[in-house]
Amino acid sequence: MNTTGKIAIGVSLASSFLLAAWLLTGDRRVKTKDFVSKKTEGLRSSLKTDRIYTSELDGYYI
């Protein structure tokens, strides 16, 4: 990896850490926690769908 790539990764990681630190301080911590928990529940409910599984043992041979 070249130097530019390493710098880009370093800057993106540093900015991510700063954003996380800002979101988790003070009054924003409670709001961030509520937001993440609501989105997680929505994701969980959308992933829990009834799926019909078919057996792969029933092959169609010619």
C-alpha positions, -999 to 999 in steps of 0.1 A, spaced: 0 0 0 14 34 -9 17 64 14 -14 81 1 -36 51 9 -22 49 44 -28 86 50 -64 83 37 -71 53 60 -56 72 90 -76 103 84 -108 83 79 -102 64 111 -94 95 131 -125 113 119 -146 83 127 -132 82 163 -139 119 167 -175 116 155 -181 87 178 -166 106 207 -188 136 199 -219 115 197 -213 97 229 -207 128 251 -232 149 271 -269 149 262 -262 135 228 -253 101 244 -289 95 254 -303 106 220 -277 85 201 -285 55 222 -322 59 216 -317 64 178 -295 33 175 -318 11 195 -348 21 174 -330 14 142 -317 -19 155 -353 -30 164 -365 -20 129 -337 -40 114 -344 -70 135 -381 -70 127 -374 -68 90 -349 -97 91 -373 -119 110 -396 -128 81 -411 -162 76 -392 -179 49 -402 -210 31 -373 -234 28 -373 -260 1 -355 -292 3 -325 -296 -21 -329 -333 -19 -358 -333 -44 -338 -331 -76 -351 -331 -111 -332 -355 -132 -336 -359 -169 
